[in-house]
Each structure stands twice: as structure tokens, then as C-alpha cells.
Amino acid sequence: EYTLNEDGSTDFREYKELKLLSHMSFHRMYGETFIILDPVYQEIVIHEAYTIMKDGTKVVVPDNAFNEVLPRAAAHSAPYNRLRELVITHTGLEVGATIYLDYTLKTKAGFMSTFMGEELIRDIVPINEKEVIIRIPEGKELHYKVLHLRTGAELSQENGMNVYTFNFSSLSPYSREWGTDHELLPRLFFSSAKDLDRAYFPFVAQPAFTFQANADMEARAKEIKKENKDELKAILAIQKMVVDEIATWNLDLRYTGFKCRTPKEVWSSNGGTPLEKNVLLATLLKKAGYTADPVAIIPDRYYDKKVGSLYIFDGFAVQVRTISGLIYLSATAKSSQDLALSKTGKKFLVLDGAIESLKTYNAPATASEIIYHSDLSLSADDKLRGKLFVKLRGNANPYFSLYLDSAYAKRYGSNIKEVKINTLEMQESIFDLILEKENACEQYGEYAFLNIPLSSSGISSWRFSYIESGRQSPISLKERITEKYHYMIELPEGYELVSPEVNLKVENTIGKLEITVRKEGNVVFITRDISLEKDLIQYNEFDAFNALWKPWMNPSFQKLILKKPE
């Protein structure tokens, strides 16, 4: 229950009944409740906290079960060490017991510039009934958006307040399985702001968004630029400095009141939240003479100019205008490629107090491509030699890393002796790798097992092997991708191919697959191609997805079994 009072203060009241059906439910999940607050602006009032055990015994939570600690994200963060996390340790827990908790978090006016919030409708456990109530003074209107559920609010008046009530029942749990797309979960965004403009402009009116720097900051930025005559190298060097030398404090903006300290304060404290570090990076780039702005990353599904909730922010970055065009960088992790190429389906909202209207940019709809071609030779003394032709496109192309050091290409093979860069562009990089590998095969008596060279940055890096039995939630893949491996491997005289020849081709609504292995004379020809043309796999597409995925991930199709001559 959310309440906006006439004086601008707010109350958040939560009442929950939770029945424990397993030991895991209270050992790992709900045995404790955690509430983060800022004591300068907020206080907690506990109305009730008790457990009804299976036999009906009531166990009230004792005073020593309420303990304040420093939130983990605020550790080593002097500017935010005022934050507290109230840990409520529930007592009398057993299978069949029910936890009851009722508390109010009171917040003074000024903590946030706008009354707004976000409520995730489902949980990782089934919910029988859920009621969300939002109260605002008469004369004010609530603006809201419910995602992925067809429901609306019941409006009533009570004691001079407009009351918006959302009722939900029989909510199934959401999956924590691999590939769960949390953007698809039902959620409610709300705000008293008439539209996004009226939430945005008070936010960027903070002094941080005037991008002021002190003499030391400006000198450091200009020094890095002087050391790096190349534009892109200088920009990436400034990014590296912010990522490596300024600590990241992963505090959610809801706990800081959506406040942002100035770049000078961040610099002096040698650390900041993700937002603060991105504002700092933009400021340093500006002082070095580049055109740069911090941006908020917003999923397209969340973006709605009619709802003034900043809870739609899903991360931050810096937009930099270069000779080659716009690029996006993170201030919390070094980039191998333009960040925009990994943000398909998201918008970038420029954060600048000087602009007159909202300015957004769409991340491009891209697909990655990894292509390997090679003629290889395996010798009788177990040495594998040859030249790998590698082409990388889209997000799979580590353009920035290759631009800084061509030796980075060695990561795309093992036992690489030489690298030759043929094409180096933002969208596509092409290079040759000279491979010389000793002890290329795993030896088992008269048999040798040769692993087919594959990229470690493609589908295999997703760490996903199978669809869990009974899964019904959609699978969100990392990206749309094409991988192709075409090899000719010359075997030593007398070697036999023991592993069966393969001729597998699949084409369906999800994509295409081709895996072939054949031997002609002493040469083995290998083709491994896959193209995933969708990045969201629905339940009714699981069979089609498995028809591509299972053969591709099958270890027996990723190696050759050879028999040596007697």
C-alpha cells in the first residue's frame, strides 16, 4: 500500500501472510525479511510480526530478532554508509507454519522529487491473493501502466484521498530458469507525475547534470588525451581509467532517492553508483574535448511518455560522438564493442539538464555472426597445423579490443602463433590465425580424439545445455546469432575415421542447422552451421528449438574419433 500525503511525505505499508511448504522455503528463501532504508529520511514502524506454527501456536518475533546492518552494496561506500538494512529473523518456523508481517516504511518529503514506484506482480512462489493500493490526495491523478496483464485499477474516494486498487489472484510463480526474460514479467509502474517529462526534468535538474569538474579531473582527462593521439584510443583510455580506478557501488536508485552526487564528489570519494560513474565518465570526456552525454537505458516494453516513473530505467551508459558516429560505453565495465549492439530492444534516453525535450535513441536490431574456415593438417606426431580464417560481425566482433591490440585475436583459437588482421571495422572484423598445436589429440591406446576448433565466444559461452522438464516460460536467448565452421582436416597416412559420418540438416521457424562430417581419402570435411533467427522462444516452439539446439550441443558432433595404424 503506497500513500502520498498532502505534505509530500509518503508511506509504504506491506502486509503479508506466507505459508511455508518446504524446508527450503525458510532455510533459503523466506526465513528472513530485509528492508533497506535511509534513516535521514525514513523510519520503519512494525505493526505485527509473528508466526503461527502448524499446531496453532503463536510465536511473536522477539526484539532481538530485529537487527540493523549495513547493506552489502553500501560496503566501502562512505557517502552511503548512513543506509541501513533491517533484518527481521522470523521465529517458530517449520513446514506448515505461516509467517505474518505488517510494517510501514515512512518517508519524509524531499527523498524523491516525484511520487512513483514499481511493483512486480508475480513472485517465485504461487500467490493466492495480492492487492496493491495506491492513495493520493484528491485533486491529483495517478498515472500508471500494467505490463503483461490485462487489468486496471478500481478508483474510489476515502478520507480526502483518491484510492486506486489493483487486485490479483491465483498468480503462478515465475521461473528462475536460464533464459528467463524478466522484462516479460507482469509489473506495475505508477507515478503522480503527469508524464515522463515531469519526472525527468526534476531528476536532471540536480547539480550533477551540469557536468562540472575540478582542475585535477580536467588535467587528468587532457593528459590521457595527450598520451593517446588516436581519438578512439583516447576515449577508451578515459573509460578504462574510470572503470579501473573508480569503485562501483551497486546501489539501486530507489534506495538513494534517485539522487546523483556531482562528478567532483564522485572523483573525491573514489567511487560511485553506476549512474554517478557514467555521469563522471561523460564529464571527463567533455573536459577532454569530446561530445559525450550520460544516457539511461530503458527497455522498449517499459517506455511510455504518459507515465512519469523513473523506475523504467534499466541501467546507464555514456553516448559519445566520434568521427565514425555515435558509440555507447559503460563506466562500470570495459567494452570490447559498442554497447548498443548488445542492447537490441532498448532505448537510450539522454540525461542532460540543458535540453528542452526528451531525446531518445533506439539500439539497433543486430545479429551476431561467427565464421571459421580452415585447411588443417594433423601429423603422425600429433601436431595440428593450419591457418584459420575468422570473420566476426555484430556484437561478436570485439572491435574495440582488436583496435587497441591485434593480439586480442589470439583468443579466438588455441596455440596461435601469428595473427594477421585483414579487416577491422565496427560492424565486421576479419583476420587470419596461424595455428600450431602440439599434443592435439587425446590419446587412448590405438585411438585418438581430436576436438574440432570452435569459438568460445559464441553459443557455447551462453552456458545453456537443455530445456528443463516441464518448463513453460519462454526462453530469452542472449541474441540472434549465426555460427559457421567449415574445415578440411588432412589425416596422417593410415588413420581411420571411427566416429560415424554425419549428414544432418534442419530448417524450421527458429532457424537452420547443418552438421556434416565425411571422409574422402585421408581428408575429413566438416561443416557446422547454425542460424538462430529468433531470440525469444515460446513454449509452443520448444520442439523446433530443440531440433536445432540438441544436435548443436551434442559433444559427439564436436570431436573426431580416429584410429591409428597398427
C-alpha positions in Angstrom: 0.0 0.0 0.0 1.5 3.3 -1.2 0.3 6.7 0.2 1.2 10.2 -0.9 0.4 12.6 1.9 -0.5 16.3 1.5 2.8 17.4 2.8 4.7 15.4 0.2 5.7 12.6 2.6 4.9 9.0 1.7 4.0 5.8 3.5 4.6 2.3 2.2 2.8 -0.4 4.1 3.2 -4.1 3.5 1.2 -6.8 5.0 1.9 -10.4 4.1 0.9 -13.9 5.0 3.3 -16.6 3.9 2.7 -20.3 4.4 5.8 -22.5 4.5 5.5 -25.7 2.4 9.1 -26.9 2.4 12.3 -26.7 4.4 13.9 -24.7 1.6 11.2 -22.0 2.0 12.5 -20.9 5.4 16.1 -22.1 5.2 17.0 -20.4 1.9 14.1 -18.1 0.9 11.8 -16.5 3.5 13.3 -17.2 6.9 14.3 -13.5 7.0 12.9 -10.3 5.7 15.3 -7.5 4.5 14.2 -3.8 4.4 16.7 -1.1 3.2 16.1 2.4 4.4 17.8 5.8 4.7 17.4 6.9 8.3 17.9 10.5 7.4 14.6 10.4 5.5 12.9 7.2 6.6 11.8 5.1 9.5 10.1 1.8 10.0 7.1 1.0 12.1 6.5 -2.6 12.9 2.8 -3.3 13.4 2.9 -7.1 13.7 5.5 -9.8 13.2 4.7 -13.3 14.3 4.4 -16.9 13.2 1.5 -19.4 13.6 3.1 -22.8 13.8 1.5 -25.9 12.4 -0.2 -26.8 15.7 -1.7 -23.3 16.0 0.9 -21.9 18.5 1.6 -18.2 18.0 5.3 -17.2 18.2 5.9 -13.4 18.3 9.2 -12.3 16.7 11.3 -11.2 19.7 13.0 -7.8 20.0 16.5 -9.3 19.4 15.3 -10.7 16.0 15.2 -7.1 14.6 18.8 -6.1 13.6 20.1 -3.2 11.6 23.1 -3.9 9.4 24.9 -2.0 6.6 23.6 -3.1 3.2 26.2 -5.1 1.3 26.1 -2.8 -1.7 27.0 0.2 0.6 30.1 -1.5 2.0 33.2 0.6 1.5 31.0 3.5 0.4 31.5 6.4 2.8 28.8 8.7 1.2 26.2 5.9 1.6 27.2 4.3 4.9 24.2 6.0 6.5 21.9 3.5 4.8 20.6 0.7 6.9 19.1 -2.7 6.3 16.7 -4.0 8.8 16.9 -7.8 9.1 13.8 -9.4 10.6 14.6 -13.0 11.6 11.3 -14.9 11.7 10.9 -17.4 14.5 9.0 -20.6 15.1 9.5 -21.8 11.5 8.6 -25.2 10.3 6.8 -26.9 7.4 3.2 -25.9 7.6 3.8 -22.7 9.6 2.5 -19.3 8.4 4.5 -16.1 8.7 2.6 -12.8 9.4 4.4 -9.5 8.9 2.9 -6.0 8.8 5.1 -2.9 8.7 5.1 0.7 7.4 8.1 2.5 5.9 7.6 6.2 6.4 9.5 8.6 4.1 9.9 12.4 4.6 9.2 14.8 1.8 12.2 15.5 -0.4 13.6 12.0 -0.5 12.3 11.7 -4.1 11.4 14.5 -6.4 8.3 12.6 -7.7 5.9 10.1 -6.1 6.5 7.0 -8.2 7.1 3.3 -7.9 7.2 -0.2 -9.4 5.5 -3.3 -8.2 6.4 -6.8 -9.5 3.1 -8.6 -9.6 4.4 -12.2 -9.6 6.9 -14.0 -7.3 9.0 -17.1 -7.4 6.2 -18.9 -5.5 2.5 -19.0 -6.1 0.4 -16.1 -4.8 -3.2 -16.8 -3.9 -4.2 -13.1 -3.5 -2.3 -9.9 -4.0 -3.7 -6.4 -3.5 -1.9 -3.2 -4.4 -3.4 0.0 -3.1 -2.2 3.5 -4.0 -3.6 6.6 -2.3 -3.0 10.2 -3.4 -4.7 13.4 -2.3 -7.9 14.4 -4.1 -7.2 16.8 -6.9 -4.2 14.6 -8.0 -4.3 11.9 -10.6 -2.3 8.7 -10.7 -0.7 7.7 -13.9 0.1 4.0 -14.3 0.9 1.2 -16.7 0.4 -2.5 -16.1 2.6 -4.7 -18.3 1.7 -8.2 -19.4 -1.6 -8.4 -17.6 -5.0 -7.2 -18.7 -6.1 -5.4 -15.6 -6.9 -1.9 -14.3 -7.4 -0.1 -11.1 -10.7 0.3 -9.2 -11.0 4.0 -8.3 -12.6 5.2 -5.1 -12.5 8.1 -2.6 -11.7 7.8 1.0 -11.0 10.5 3.6 -10.0 13.1 1.1 -7.9 10.6 -0.9 -8.2 9.1 -4.4 -7.7 5.4 -3.9 -6.5 3.1 -6.7 -6.9 -0.6 -6.0 -5.4 -3.4 -8.1 -6.5 -6.9 -7.3 -4.7 -10.1 -8.5 -5.5 -13.7 -7.6 -4.1 -17.2 -8.4 -0.8 -15.9 -9.7 1.6 -18.6 -10.9 5.2 -18.3 -9.9 7.7 -17.0 -12.4 10.7 -19.2 -13.5 14.2 -18.7 -12.3 15.5 -21.0 -15.1 18.1 -20.0 -17.6 16.9 -17.6 -20.2 14.0 -16.2 -18.2 13.2 -12.7 -19.6 12.4 -10.6 -16.6 11.1 -7.8 -18.9 8.1 -10.2 -19.7 7.1 -10.5 -16.0 3.8 -8.7 -15.1 4.6 -5.4 -13.3 3.0 -2.1 -12.4 4.7 1.3 -13.0 3.0 4.3 -11.4 3.6 8.0 -10.7 1.8 11.2 -9.7 3.7 13.0 -12.5 1.5 13.7 -15.4 4.0 12.3 -17.9 7.7 11.3 -18.2 8.8 14.9 -18.9 7.6 16.0 -15.4 9.6 13.2 -13.7 12.6 13.6 -16.0 13.3 17.3 -15.7 13.4 17.4 -11.8 15.7 14.5 -12.0 18.2 16.1 -14.4 17.9 19.4 -12.5 20.3 18.0 -10.0 23.7 19.8 -10.0 25.4 16.5 -11.2 23.9 17.1 -14.6 25.8 20.4 -15.2 28.9 18.2 -15.6 31.3 20.4 -13.5 34.9 19.2 -13.0 37.7 20.4 -10.8 41.2 21.2 -12.0 42.6 17.7 -11.2 39.8 16.0 -13.2 40.3 18.2 -16.2 44.0 17.8 -16.1 43.8 14.0 -15.9 41.4 13.9 -18.9 43.6 16.1 -21.0 46.7 14.2 -20.0 45.1 10.9 -21.2 44.1 12.5 -24.5 47.6 13.9 -25.0 49.1 10.4 -24.4 46.7 8.9 -27.0 46.7 10.8 -30.3 44.1 8.5 -31.8 40.5 9.6 -31.0 39.1 6.1 -30.2 42.1 5.0 -28.2 41.9 8.2 -26.1 38.2 7.7 -25.4 38.7 4.1 -24.4 41.6 5.1 -22.2 39.5 7.5 -20.3 36.8 4.8 -20.0 39.4 2.4 -18.7 40.6 4.8 -16.0 37.0 5.3 -14.7 36.3 1.6 -14.8 39.5 0.5 -13.1 40.3 3.4 -10.7 36.8 4.5 -9.5 35.0 1.9 -7.4 31.5 0.8 -8.3 28.8 0.8 -5.6 25.9 -1.2 -6.9 23.1 0.7 -5.1 19.7 0.7 -6.6 18.4 4.3 -7.2 15.3 3.6 -5.2 17.5 3.4 -2.0 19.2 6.7 -2.8 16.1 8.6 -3.6 17.1 8.8 -7.3 19.8 11.2 -6.3 23.1 11.6 -8.1 26.2 13.1 -6.5 28.2 15.5 -8.6 31.2 14.3 -10.6 33.5 16.3 -8.3 32.1 14.4 -5.3 32.4 11.1 -7.1 36.0 11.8 -8.0 36.9 12.9 -4.4 35.3 9.8 -2.9 36.9 7.5 -5.5 33.7 5.6 -6.0 30.1 5.9 -7.1 26.9 4.3 -8.1 26.5 3.1 -11.8 24.7 6.4 -12.5 27.3 8.5 -10.8 30.2 6.8 -12.6 28.5 7.3 -16.0 28.0 11.0 -15.3 31.6 11.2 -14.2 32.8 9.5 -17.4 30.7 11.8 -19.6 32.1 14.8 -17.7 35.7 13.7 -18.2 35.1 13.1 -21.9 33.6 16.6 -22.2 36.6 18.1 -20.5 38.9 16.2 -22.9 37.1 17.9 -25.8 34.7 15.2 -26.8 30.9 15.3 -27.2 29.5 12.9 -24.6 26.3 12.6 -22.6 25.2 10.1 -20.0 22.1 8.1 -21.0 19.6 5.9 -19.2 18.9 2.5 -20.8 15.2 1.7 -21.0 13.5 -1.4 -22.4 11.1 -0.6 -25.2 8.4 -2.6 -23.4 8.7 -0.2 -20.4 9.0 3.1 -22.2 5.8 5.2 -22.1 5.9 9.0 -22.1 2.5 9.1 -20.5 3.8 7.5 -17.2 6.3 9.6 -15.3 8.1 6.8 -13.4 11.9 6.7 -13.4 11.7 3.0 -12.3 11.7 2.2 -16.0 15.5 2.9 -16.0 17.4 -0.4 -16.5 20.9 0.8 -16.5 23.2 3.6 -17.7 25.8 4.3 -20.3 27.6 7.2 -22.0 26.9 8.2 -25.6 30.0 9.5 -27.4 30.0 11.2 -30.7 33.1 10.2 -32.7 34.4 10.8 -36.2 32.8 7.4 -37.2 29.5 8.1 -35.5 27.8 7.5 -32.1 29.1 4.8 -29.8 28.0 3.8 -26.3 30.3 2.9 -23.4 29.8 1.6 -19.9 31.5 3.3 -16.9 31.4 0.1 -14.9 32.9 -2.4 -17.3 35.4 -2.1 -20.2 33.9 -2.6 -23.6 35.1 -4.9 -26.5 32.4 -3.4 -28.7 29.8 -0.6 -28.9 27.4 -1.3 -26.1 24.4 -0.5 -28.3 25.0 -3.7 -30.3 24.1 -5.8 -27.2 21.0 -3.7 -26.3 18.6 -4.6 -29.0 15.0 -3.8 -27.9 16.1 -0.9 -25.7 16.2 2.9 -25.9 18.9 5.3 -24.7 17.4 8.4 -23.0 19.9 11.4 -22.9 20.3 12.7 -19.4 21.1 16.5 -19.7 19.6 19.3 -17.7 20.2 21.7 -20.5 17.9 20.1 -23.2 14.4 21.3 -23.7 12.7 18.0 -24.5 13.3 14.3 -24.1 15.8 12.9 -26.6 15.9 9.1 -27.2 17.9 6.8 -29.5 17.0 3.3 -30.4 19.5 0.5 -30.1 20.0 -1.2 -33.5 18.4 -4.6 -34.2 21.5 -6.6 -34.9 22.6 -10.2 -35.1 26.0 -11.7 -34.4 27.9 -13.7 -36.9 30.9 -16.0 -36.3 32.6 -17.7 -39.3 35.6 -20.0 -39.2 37.2 -21.5 -42.4 40.4 -23.6 -42.3 42.6 -26.2 -44.0 44.3 -28.1 -41.2 46.8 -30.9 -41.2 47.3 -33.5 -38.4 50.7 -35.1 -38.4 51.6 -38.6 -37.1 53.5 -37.0 -34.2 50.2 -35.4 -33.1 50.7 -31.8 -34.3 47.9 -29.8 -35.7 48.9 -27.0 -38.1 47.0 -24.7 -40.4 45.5 -21.3 -41.0 42.2 -20.2 -39.5 40.2 -17.6 -41.4 37.9 -15.9 -38.9 35.1 -13.4 -39.6 33.2 -11.7 -36.7 30.2 -9.4 -37.1 27.8 -7.5 -34.8 28.2 -7.9 -31.1 30.5 -10.9 -31.6 33.1 -8.6 -33.2 35.4 -7.3 -30.4 36.2 -4.2 -32.4 37.5 -2.0 -29.6 39.8 -4.8 -28.2 41.2 -5.5 -31.6 41.7 -1.8 -32.3 43.7 -1.5 -29.1 45.8 -4.7 -29.6 45.6 -7.0 -32.6 47.0 -9.8 -30.4 43.5 -10.0 -28.9 42.6 -12.1 -31.9 44.6 -15.0 -30.4 41.7 -15.5 -28.0 39.7 -16.9 -30.9 41.9 -20.0 -31.2 44.3 -22.1 -29.1 48.1 -22.3 -29.7 48.0 -19.4 -32.1 51.5 -18.4 -33.3 50.6 -15.5 -35.6 47.8 -13.0 -36.3 47.1 -11.1 -39.4 44.2 -8.5 -39.4 42.6 -8.2 -42.8 39.6 -6.0 -42.0 39.0 -4.0 -38.8 35.6 -2.2 -38.7 32.9 -1.6 -36.2 30.5 -3.9 -37.9 33.0 -6.6 -39.2 36.5 -7.8 -38.4 38.3 -10.4 -40.5 41.6 -12.0 -39.5 43.9 -15.0 -40.1 45.3 -17.1 -37.3 48.3 -19.4 -37.8 47.7 -22.5 -35.6 50.4 -24.8 -34.4 49.3 -27.2 -31.7 51.3 -30.0 -30.2 49.6 -32.9 -28.5 46.5 -32.0 -30.5 44.6 -35.3 -29.7 43.6 -37.1 -26.5 45.3 -40.4 -26.8 43.6 -43.7 -25.7 45.7 -46.6 -26.8 45.2 -47.0 -30.6 42.5 -44.3 -30.6 42.9 -40.5 -30.8 40.2 -38.0 -30.1 40.5 -34.6 -31.9 38.4 -31.7 -30.8 37.1 -29.6 -33.6 38.2 -25.9 -33.3 35.2 -23.9 -32.1 34.8 -20.3 -30.9 34.5 -19.9 -27.1 32.6 -16.6 -27.6 29.6 -18.0 -29.5 26.6 -20.1 -28.4 28.9 -22.2 -26.1 29.5 -19.2 -23.9 25.8 -19.0 -23.0 26.2 -21.9 -20.6 22.9 -23.3 -21.6 22.6 -27.0 -22.5 19.0 -28.2 -22.3 15.4 -27.2 -21.6 14.3 -28.2 -18.1 11.5 -30.8 -18.0 8.1 -29.2 -17.5 9.3 -25.7 -18.4 6.6 -23.5 -19.9 8.1 -20.0 -19.7 9.6 -18.5 -22.8 13.4 -18.8 -23.3 15.1 -15.5 -23.9 18.4 -16.1 -25.8 21.3 -13.7 -25.5 21.0 -12.7 -29.1 20.2 -13.7 -32.7 23.3 -15.4 -34.0 24.9 -17.3 -36.9 27.9 -19.6 -36.4 29.6 -21.4 -39.3 32.6 -23.7 -39.2 34.0 -25.2 -42.4 37.1 -27.3 -42.1 39.3 -29.6 -44.2 41.5 -31.8 -42.0 44.2 -33.9 -43.6 44.9 -37.0 -41.6 48.2 -38.9 -41.4 48.6 -41.9 -43.7 46.8 -45.0 -42.4 44.5 -43.1 -39.9 40.8 -44.2 -40.0 37.8 -42.1 -39.1 36.0 -44.2 -36.4 33.3 -41.7 -35.4 30.3 -42.1 -37.8 29.9 -39.7 -40.8 27.1 -37.2 -40.3 24.7 -35.6 -42.7 22.2 -33.6 -40.6 20.1 -30.7 -42.0 17.2 -29.0 -40.2 15.3 -25.9 -41.1 12.3 -24.6 -39.2 10.6 -21.4 -37.8 13.5 -20.9 -35.3 16.4 -21.1 -37.8 18.7 -23.5 -39.7 21.2 -26.2 -38.8 23.7 -28.2 -40.9 26.2 -30.6 -39.5 28.1 -32.8 -41.9 31.2 -35.0 -41.4 32.6 -37.0 -44.3 36.0 -38.6 -45.3 37.4 -38.6 -48.7 40.8 -40.4 -48.9 42.8 -39.1 -46.0 40.9 -35.8 -45.7 37.9 -35.2 -43.4 35.4 -32.4 -44.4 33.5 -30.8 -41.6 30.6 -28.4 -41.7 28.9 -27.0 -38.6 26.4 -24.2 -39.3 23.6 -22.9 -37.2 21.5 -19.8 -37.5 19.1 -18.8 -34.7 16.7 -16.2 -36.2 14.7 -15.6 -33.1 15.9 -14.5 -29.6 12.6 -15.3 -27.8 11.5 -18.9 -27.9 7.8 -19.5 -26.9 6.6 -22.7 -25.3 5.0 -24.0 -28.5 8.3 -23.5 -30.3 10.4 -25.7 -27.9 10.3 -28.7 -30.2 11.6 -26.7 -33.1 14.3 -25.1 -30.9 15.4 -28.5 -29.6 15.7 -29.8 -33.2 18.4 -27.2 -33.7 19.9 -26.9 -30.2 20.4 -30.6 -29.2 22.5 -31.6 -32.2 24.5 -28.4 -31.9 25.3 -29.0 -28.3 25.9 -32.8 -28.7 29.5 -33.4 -27.7 29.8 -36.4 -30.1 29.4 -33.9 -33.0 32.2 -31.7 -31.7 35.1 -34.2 -32.0 36.6 -36.7 -34.3 37.5 -40.2 -33.1 40.4 -41.6 -35.1 42.1 -45.0 -35.1 45.8 -45.0 -35.6 47.5 -47.6 -37.8 48.9 -50.7 -36.0 
